[in-house]
Amino acid sequence: MEQKNNAWQHGRWAVLCLGIVVLCVLTMHYSWRPVVDEGASSSGDIEAVAEFDAGRDLGVSSKGNRVKTPKLSVSSHVNDGLTTLTISGVITSPEKQAIPGAQVSVNNALVRLPREADVKTAVTDTNGSYCLQVYGKRDSVWRLRANATGYAEAYGVVSGRGKNACDWSVSLGRFAAVSGIVVDEGGVGLSGVDVYAHPAQSSTNYARVSSACSSVVKTGVDGSYTIADVPEKTPVHIIADASAKGYQLGLTDSIESPRSDIRIVLQQGGCTITGHVVDHVGTPVAGSQVLLFMTSVLKIPLSSIADKQGAFRFDGILPLRPMIMFAVGRSHYNSDVSNEAFCKLSAGETTDVVLRFDPPSTRFAVRGKLIDDGTGAPLAGKKMRLYWVDGRRQGNWGSETTNGNGEFVVHDVEGNYDVFFYDDGLFPAVRQDAPLAISTKERSRISRIVPDDFHQVEDSIVVRAVQVPQINFKVVASDRQTVEKQAKIYIAEGNSGKYYDGDGTCKICIPPEMPDERTFVAIGIKKTGTGDRDLLLGTEEVTAGEARRAVLRGEMLTRKLVLERPEFWTKCSVRSVTSRKMSPEDRLHLVFRNTKKGEESMTQLWDVAYDPTRSGFREFPVLPGYEVGIRYGWYSEQTPGSLASVLYHADLWLLPEECIGKELELDFNDNNKTLVIRK
C-alpha cells in the first residue's frame, strides 16, 4: 500500500513539472516575437505577423525594412481586421472542359512585384477544381493567375470585403500564330530582328508588366517571322526590335491572333534612354522595375529591371513621342514608387534620367466628428468617405458611418486626404475648423493638408456640415415606369457637369448659396450597342427653388428622366488645316446647353475616339431646345499624375437647326485653336 502511495506521489509531481514546462513554452511563444522581415511573407503566409503594420498604434519601433514587435500576441491581430479568405473555382478549356493539373496562384494586390514567398499556389484536380486559403485584411484585394501547358494565361482579381469565401472560375484561351515580314524603309527584308507580342490591354498588375506576352523570335534572311504562341483572340501589339542596329521600335496597331499578314516597316533614328534608380539618400536601388509609358502609343508600358548599380536602359524608343517613366520598388507592400520623369526626344537622341524614391510616408488613423454647423449637434448615421493617394500612387477610399455621437474612424490613411459626403443631404459648411478647407474644385468635399512634420498615429478632425435640400433624378424607359439601370447621368451645375452611373438614380445636393432660379439640367444616356445610333437619350430640368419648396412640404423633390431613342441626328468629320498630324488617338466630345440659359445650363455628354484616317463621319444626337457643342482634342503630352489626360483645344457651338440632318465637315486650326465649318 505504501509503495502504491509513493508511486502516486511521484506521478503527481511528474505531471505537475510537465505542466510547468508547457506553460513556460507557451508564455515565451506568445509574449515575445523575434525580429521580423516585412518582405518575408505575404498573402500565402498564414503567420499573422506577416500582415503587421508598423504605422499602427501598437508602439512599434522600426528601422529600415526590419520591424521589432515586442510583446505582440496573436490575439491583437483581431483588432487589425485580419481574416482568412477561401478562394476556389474551376479552370476549364475554351470548350468548357475541365483542365487537370492547371496551376492557380494568388498574391495580395498590395504587393505589386511579388516574390516567391509572396505567392500561394494550388494545382487543379481531375475535375479542374482548386482551393486556396489566404490570410490578410478583410478588405484586401487579391490577384490571381491561372496557367496550364498548351493554354494562354488568365488573370483576375477578387475582393475579401464582407466575405469569407469567393469563387474565381475561368476558361483558359489557346494560342494562335501571327506571321508576317519586317522590312526597312526601302522595303528590303531585315534579318535577325527580335519580334514579339506585347499586351494591348491596360493592367495595374505590375507582376504582368513585361515587354512580351509571347516568345521572342528572330526574323529569317528575308525578314519573315512566325510567332506561334500568341494568346488567341486577345488584343496585342506586335513589336519588332532592331535597336542594336539603330532602328526605332516597330509597333503595330492592336490586333488579335491568328494573323498572317503583319508587315512592319522599321525606320532609322531610334532614341535611347538610360538612367539610374536611387533612394532618397542617393543609394542605388537594385531590382526595381522601371516602367516607360509612351502615352499615345501603348497602354501597357515597356519594362526594364535595374541592375546591381541601379542602372537601366531603353533602346529604339520612338522620337517625338511624350513619355513618362517611374520605378516601382520591391518592399513588402511596394509602397516606394519613384518620382516621374517626362521627356520627348528627337530622332537618334540619347538622354539620362535619375528616378528617386522618397522616404515612405507615415500611415495613420483619422478620428473625426461630424457636427451640424448651425446647432453644433452631432450628426449620427451619416456615411463619411475619405480619399487619399498612397506612396504607390494608388487612390484609396475609406468609408465609415458616424455613430450616435457623430464620430467615425478611418485607418491606414497616408498623406493628404479629402473628406466626402454622399447622398445624405449634407454639404460642407463654408466655415471649417482649421486646418480643413473647402476644395476649390468641387464643393462636395473638403481637403486636409497634412503638415510635413506629421508623424502621429492618429489625426483628429472636426467636420462642420449643413443639411441641404436634394433633387432625386430617377431614370426610366419611354414607358415612364421601367427603371433604366446602368444609364449615365450628366448633371449641369454652372458650366461643369457631373457624371453618375449604376442603379438608375442619382441625388444632387443644393448648396446653401445657390439662388432659387439656378437651373439643373440632367441628361441621361444609355448605350444599347456599339453603333453611334445605338443609344437612348433624355433630358430633365429643375430649379433649386423647386427643391427647397419641396423640403418645406416635408418631401424630397423627385423627377423622372425619361430615355428614348433620339429623333434628330447630325454627322461630323474633322481635318487639320495646319502642319499638325492628326492621330488615331484624337477625341471628339459632345456638350449640350439650353439655348436660352447659355453657359449656366451646359452639361457634358460623352467623348468618342475619332480616327480621321479611318472613321469618316461620326454621328451625334441633337436635342431640340439645346445648343450642340463639339469639342476637339487629344491626349496631353505632360500631365503630372495622369497617363491619359485629354485636353480639348477647340469648341464649336451650333443651334439645333444648324446641324439636324446635316453632314458637318470641320476644319481644325492648331495655330489659333479654332474649329469651324468648312466652306
C-alpha angles and dihedrals in degrees: 000000000000090000090053091051091050091050091049091050092050091048092050092052091048092053091047092051092048090052091052091052092050091048091052092050092050092047092052092046097052101034098052134041124188123234108295127210107222091210094053098090144005139161095351095052116090091196104111095214090069089074095047113133115214092200093065128100095267097108094247123170116212137188123182111320095331122093125194114206111188118193094002111153128198091245091065090070090070087071090051090064096245122160144159118260122197115211118190139158148129127276114211141175124249086269089056092250117145116259111213118201095028115147120231119189131183136191136173111269089226087073103073097181104033121201125207092271091054095057129079118199138196133182122222120244128227089287092053090250127139138174130203131181119204130182125215147099116331093244096044121136116222127204119215133197127189125191138164135176110278095015135092118250121259128207134196146154134230131188127222093204111133096350143087096202138026139177126239111178121164142172116230118223127225132240127258134185129256118193138171142116138284117216138171125243090278093056095252115142116249119219127208095027117148111237126184144150119260121198114256100195118085119244136180091206099104090188085073096048112110137122094260142042092182138039117288114245132186125231119247127240090281093048095255123140141178125200107196101184106056112139107258119247091359120127110251140159118228110223127196115199119197094144091133087067093049097261127136118246111272112228128187127203116261110293138171126226141276098060132145104180106066109139116184121194115202123208129203121244105066116175128230128217119192129173152138134252115219138169126241092282095045100260113144114254107217121201096021116139118239115206121201117197118195091196099203097038115040130027092199115055131238112249138214131177117225114238127227090287092049091251125146137175140198120192133189094028115170113254125236092023121123111243135191124198135185137155130235118210131215106237118134095272094021088233091155111092116163130231118279123255121205126198145153117195136201121236111293093005122143125204137179124217136184120217112199131195118219120219111275115270123244116254117217144165122254112219111189143169125213117211138174109257093217102045103019089230118144116256111225129197095023120138114235122192126195123197127194139157113234132209090274088061089245122136116238132197125201119186131191136163117228117249127226090288093050091253129142137173128204118187134209097027114164125200126325116001142185126226117218135191119208131196096328099107089253129137129181111259115241087233110068130169111252133290091032117089136184111255111249091213101051129014093209092079143043126215131226117201108201113216116249091241094052110129102150127129090229138036116202122205139169115213120202117206139177123216109233138181119269138210116217115205115197116194114217137171124254090276086066090227110070114081113232105220123195090031119143118232124199116196120196115216107172109318096331132080135220124212128216131178137177133042099034097256137085134178124215122200117220110226113230094240095051111112119240092243094059110118125217114208116201120193118185126198135179125184113221098180145351099277125094091247095046096103146094121225139186143160137210131180130201135164129232090239092060090056093049093049089052090056090054087057090051094252140114112233109243124186129185117232105205118207120207137158109277115250099201129054142174133198125224138189130173135208132180118242094189134062093274110116111229116233136210085239093064115122138214118204127196122214131177131200133175110263092225101041100041120190095001091071100039115134127182118231119183143309128229132199109253121199106190091193094056115010101066108184124008119203124229131185120244122213118207110239094025130094115232117231119197117193127191127200148122142222113305118246100222119014109155112229094014129085098186111030118153119215117198112215105182139030132199120191120200134180115238093251090054094062112021109121094356135121107229117203107195131196120211119205111199093190097064097016096239132148116201139166111262113247 
